[in-house]
Amino acid sequence: MYGINKVWNNLINQKADLKPGAGGRYEKAEEIANRKKEVRLVLVRKWFTSKETIGILYLEEHVPQIATVFTTHATVLGRSIAGNGFPLYEGLSKFDPAQEARKFNVTAKHSLEMCAAKFADCFTTVSEITSKEITFCFRKNG
């Protein structure tokens, strides 16, 4: 399912903390799914972990009528490239995302992020520079 690594596929059914609506408290994806008549929108912000992105896929599979908004601050691939001292933004056109994900051993996390971006009803970034990173890493406009 979703064309991602089997390990991450199995994690989709685990609980992830998500925030339904604009003023809601953080809840597990399963709890939100159980309240499908009350919840119409879930905001998902990805900072450092993948559990939020797993929640998007969980909701897409179990309650697709709940809209998801996925906002990212950076990608695991971008963090891996920059964190290893490579010039991320200056070298974007020179990198192959799939090859770089393998190089830094983040293929599963990278594929999970791409799927979450693809399946979220709305995908946003926090800045223009992050949008450029997304365009490169996911081959998608953020």
Residue frames as qw, qx, qy, qz and C-alpha x, y, z in Angstrom:
[[0.000, 0.888, 0.460, 0.000, 0.00, 0.00, 0.00],
 [0.063, -0.972, 0.052, 0.223, 1.18, 3.55, -0.84],
 [0.765, 0.560, -0.161, 0.275, 4.28, 2.09, -2.54],
 [0.094, -0.815, 0.468, -0.329, 6.52, 2.66, 0.48],
 [0.243, 0.352, -0.865, 0.263, 8.87, 0.47, 2.46],
 [0.624, -0.341, -0.679, -0.182, 7.03, -2.40, 4.21],
 [0.402, -0.223, -0.594, 0.660, 8.26, -1.36, 7.66],
 [0.111, 0.080, 0.114, -0.984, 6.68, 2.08, 7.27],
 [0.492, -0.206, -0.579, -0.616, 3.56, 0.50, 5.77],
 [0.553, -0.350, -0.739, 0.163, 3.11, -1.45, 9.01],
 [0.242, -0.210, -0.420, 0.849, 3.54, 1.71, 11.08],
 [0.210, -0.289, -0.330, -0.874, 0.62, 3.44, 9.37],
 [0.602, -0.496, -0.554, -0.292, -1.76, 1.60, 11.66],
 [0.493, -0.271, -0.515, 0.647, 0.09, 2.77, 14.77],
 [0.110, -0.905, -0.395, 0.113, -1.15, 5.81, 16.59],
 [0.453, 0.227, 0.031, 0.862, 0.20, 9.24, 15.75],
 [0.103, -0.628, -0.412, 0.652, -0.45, 12.56, 17.49],
 [0.187, 0.413, 0.483, 0.749, -2.43, 14.87, 15.24],
 [0.046, 0.311, 0.372, -0.873, -4.38, 18.05, 15.79],
 [0.162, 0.567, 0.755, 0.285, -7.99, 18.10, 14.58],
 [0.006, -0.921, -0.360, -0.148, -9.29, 21.54, 13.61],
 [0.287, 0.711, -0.198, 0.611, -7.68, 24.84, 14.47],
 [0.292, -0.644, 0.384, -0.594, -8.17, 24.78, 18.24],
 [0.933, -0.213, -0.220, -0.187, -8.26, 21.12, 19.08],
 [0.531, -0.647, 0.547, -0.003, -5.97, 19.20, 21.40],
 [0.282, 0.458, -0.809, -0.238, -3.49, 16.68, 20.04],
 [0.851, -0.041, 0.350, -0.389, -5.04, 13.26, 19.59],
 [0.429, -0.175, 0.840, 0.281, -4.14, 9.88, 18.22],
 [0.277, 0.151, -0.593, -0.741, -5.15, 9.27, 14.61],
 [0.235, -0.258, -0.934, -0.080, -7.34, 6.40, 15.76],
 [0.019, -0.507, -0.590, 0.628, -9.21, 8.68, 18.21],
 [0.213, 0.394, -0.177, -0.876, -9.82, 11.18, 15.44],
 [0.262, 0.005, -0.826, -0.499, -11.06, 8.42, 13.14],
 [0.147, -0.397, -0.880, 0.215, -13.55, 7.38, 15.80],
 [0.063, 0.637, 0.372, -0.672, -14.91, 10.95, 15.89],
 [0.296, 0.119, 0.603, 0.731, -15.33, 11.19, 12.12],
 [0.005, 0.758, 0.606, 0.239, -18.77, 12.80, 12.41],
 [0.300, -0.889, -0.163, 0.306, -17.32, 15.66, 14.49],
 [0.401, -0.561, 0.376, 0.618, -13.94, 16.22, 12.84],
 [0.652, 0.727, 0.205, -0.068, -13.72, 17.72, 9.37],
 [0.459, 0.795, -0.297, 0.262, -10.11, 18.94, 9.22],
 [0.827, -0.469, 0.032, 0.309, -6.81, 17.80, 10.72],
 [0.208, 0.917, -0.332, 0.075, -3.70, 19.99, 10.75],
 [0.944, -0.157, 0.055, 0.285, -0.46, 18.04, 10.54],
 [0.110, 0.927, -0.357, 0.034, 2.90, 19.72, 11.10],
 [0.951, 0.028, -0.118, 0.285, 6.06, 17.77, 10.50],
 [0.189, -0.923, 0.335, -0.010, 9.09, 18.93, 12.43],
 [0.042, -0.622, 0.782, 0.020, 11.54, 16.11, 13.11],
 [0.440, -0.069, 0.885, -0.135, 9.68, 12.82, 13.34],
 [0.211, -0.007, -0.763, -0.611, 7.68, 10.70, 10.96],
 [0.071, 0.341, 0.881, -0.319, 4.78, 9.92, 13.28],
 [0.319, 0.524, 0.194, -0.766, 2.79, 12.87, 11.98],
 [0.363, 0.365, -0.589, -0.623, 3.14, 11.70, 8.39],
 [0.084, -0.087, -0.993, 0.001, 2.01, 8.23, 9.40],
 [0.222, 0.438, 0.616, -0.616, -1.17, 9.83, 10.77],
 [0.390, 0.452, -0.238, -0.766, -1.99, 11.34, 7.37],
 [0.354, 0.174, -0.845, -0.360, -1.84, 7.92, 5.74],
 [0.016, 0.217, 0.910, -0.352, -3.86, 6.35, 8.58],
 [0.332, 0.489, 0.365, -0.719, -6.64, 8.89, 8.13],
 [0.385, 0.396, -0.505, -0.663, -6.54, 8.58, 4.34],
 [0.261, 0.043, -0.952, -0.155, -7.06, 4.84, 4.65],
 [0.105, -0.335, -0.874, 0.336, -9.65, 4.80, 7.47],
 [0.100, 0.784, 0.496, -0.359, -11.58, 8.09, 7.19],
 [0.433, 0.177, 0.369, 0.803, -10.82, 9.81, 3.88],
 [0.037, -0.818, -0.453, -0.352, -13.70, 12.24, 4.45],
 [0.442, -0.824, -0.053, 0.351, -11.57, 14.04, 7.07],
 [0.503, 0.817, -0.107, 0.261, -9.47, 16.64, 5.25],
 [0.761, -0.424, 0.004, 0.491, -5.76, 16.82, 6.09],
 [0.246, 0.943, -0.164, 0.154, -3.46, 19.83, 5.86],
 [0.881, -0.191, -0.003, 0.433, 0.23, 18.85, 5.96],
 [0.113, 0.965, -0.198, 0.131, 2.76, 21.59, 6.69],
 [0.898, -0.083, -0.096, 0.422, 6.46, 20.80, 6.70],
 [0.238, -0.935, 0.169, 0.200, 9.36, 22.83, 8.03],
 [0.053, 0.644, -0.723, -0.243, 12.03, 20.75, 6.26],
 [0.921, 0.148, -0.276, -0.233, 12.56, 17.31, 4.79],
 [0.840, -0.430, 0.303, 0.132, 14.50, 14.41, 6.23],
 [0.802, 0.344, 0.183, 0.453, 16.53, 14.33, 3.02],
 [0.194, 0.858, -0.062, 0.472, 17.33, 18.04, 3.16],
 [0.550, -0.774, 0.270, -0.162, 18.35, 17.73, 6.80],
 [0.919, -0.143, 0.266, 0.253, 20.56, 14.75, 5.95],
 [0.642, 0.570, 0.085, 0.505, 22.30, 16.56, 3.11],
 [0.011, -0.862, 0.148, -0.485, 22.85, 19.80, 5.04],
 [0.724, -0.645, 0.207, -0.131, 23.64, 17.99, 8.29],
 [0.900, -0.070, 0.231, 0.363, 26.51, 16.21, 6.57],
 [0.330, -0.610, 0.221, 0.685, 28.07, 19.45, 5.42],
 [0.376, 0.276, 0.638, 0.613, 26.87, 19.46, 1.82],
 [0.117, 0.204, 0.005, -0.972, 25.50, 22.70, 0.33],
 [0.347, 0.437, 0.814, -0.160, 21.82, 21.86, 0.10],
 [0.353, 0.802, 0.314, -0.366, 20.36, 24.92, -1.58],
 [0.096, 0.727, -0.469, -0.492, 23.32, 25.66, -3.82],
 [0.032, -0.293, 0.910, 0.292, 23.48, 22.08, -5.08],
 [0.648, 0.232, 0.509, -0.517, 19.81, 21.16, -5.46],
 [0.720, 0.550, -0.172, -0.388, 19.97, 20.67, -9.21],
 [0.298, 0.546, -0.783, -0.017, 22.97, 18.33, -8.86],
 [0.318, -0.168, 0.857, -0.368, 21.35, 15.86, -6.47],
 [0.526, -0.138, -0.710, -0.448, 19.19, 12.85, -7.32],
 [0.557, -0.455, 0.275, -0.638, 16.72, 12.55, -4.40],
 [0.975, -0.106, -0.098, -0.170, 16.44, 8.74, -4.53],
 [0.746, 0.321, -0.395, 0.429, 20.22, 8.31, -4.70],
 [0.014, 0.532, -0.428, 0.731, 20.78, 10.80, -1.87],
 [0.759, -0.392, 0.118, -0.505, 18.16, 9.05, 0.30],
 [0.971, 0.020, -0.216, 0.106, 20.03, 5.76, -0.18],
 [0.493, 0.497, -0.398, 0.593, 23.38, 7.45, 0.48],
 [0.149, -0.438, 0.455, -0.761, 22.20, 8.80, 3.85],
 [0.215, -0.146, -0.954, 0.149, 20.16, 5.69, 4.71],
 [0.264, 0.276, 0.443, -0.811, 16.85, 7.58, 4.91],
 [0.171, -0.065, -0.747, -0.639, 14.99, 5.93, 2.01],
 [0.206, -0.495, -0.844, 0.030, 12.03, 4.75, 4.12],
 [0.108, -0.626, -0.384, 0.671, 11.55, 8.11, 5.86],
 [0.032, 0.300, -0.365, -0.881, 11.95, 9.96, 2.57],
 [0.183, -0.211, -0.819, -0.501, 9.36, 7.77, 0.84],
 [0.180, -0.580, -0.739, 0.291, 6.96, 8.19, 3.77],
 [0.042, -0.545, -0.117, 0.829, 7.25, 11.98, 3.57],
 [0.109, 0.116, -0.588, -0.793, 6.62, 11.89, -0.18],
 [0.199, -0.390, -0.873, -0.212, 3.51, 9.77, 0.31],
 [0.140, -0.621, -0.555, 0.535, 2.17, 12.05, 3.03],
 [0.023, 0.424, -0.165, -0.890, 2.71, 15.07, 0.76],
 [0.157, -0.043, -0.763, -0.626, 0.94, 13.27, -2.06],
 [0.285, -0.440, -0.844, -0.115, -2.06, 12.03, -0.06],
 [0.084, -0.453, -0.447, 0.767, -2.67, 15.09, 2.13],
 [0.290, 0.785, 0.543, 0.061, -5.57, 17.17, 0.87],
 [0.156, 0.970, -0.072, 0.175, -3.47, 20.31, 1.22],
 [0.832, -0.135, -0.070, 0.534, 0.34, 20.43, 1.38],
 [0.060, 0.975, -0.039, 0.208, 2.17, 23.57, 2.53],
 [0.703, 0.054, -0.307, 0.639, 5.61, 24.70, 3.61],
 [0.357, -0.786, -0.305, 0.403, 6.65, 27.42, 6.04],
 [0.124, -0.762, 0.227, 0.594, 8.87, 29.43, 3.70],
 [0.640, 0.695, -0.202, -0.258, 9.96, 29.95, 0.12],
 [0.105, 0.606, -0.788, 0.001, 13.32, 28.27, 0.78],
 [0.494, -0.055, 0.832, -0.247, 11.55, 25.21, 2.20],
 [0.730, 0.534, 0.214, -0.370, 9.33, 25.20, -0.88],
 [0.437, 0.697, -0.542, -0.171, 12.46, 24.96, -3.04],
 [0.185, -0.361, 0.900, -0.159, 13.68, 22.05, -0.92],
 [0.655, 0.232, 0.614, -0.373, 10.31, 20.30, -1.32],
 [0.660, 0.652, -0.128, -0.350, 10.29, 20.84, -5.07],
 [0.279, 0.592, -0.755, -0.033, 13.68, 19.13, -5.24],
 [0.222, -0.242, 0.899, -0.288, 13.18, 16.36, -2.65],
 [0.529, 0.298, 0.718, -0.341, 9.63, 15.37, -3.57],
 [0.127, 0.098, 0.666, 0.728, 9.54, 16.59, -7.17],
 [0.113, -0.721, -0.674, -0.118, 6.41, 18.46, -6.08],
 [0.063, 0.520, -0.045, 0.851, 5.59, 22.13, -5.58],
 [0.364, -0.431, -0.696, 0.445, 5.00, 23.10, -1.95]]
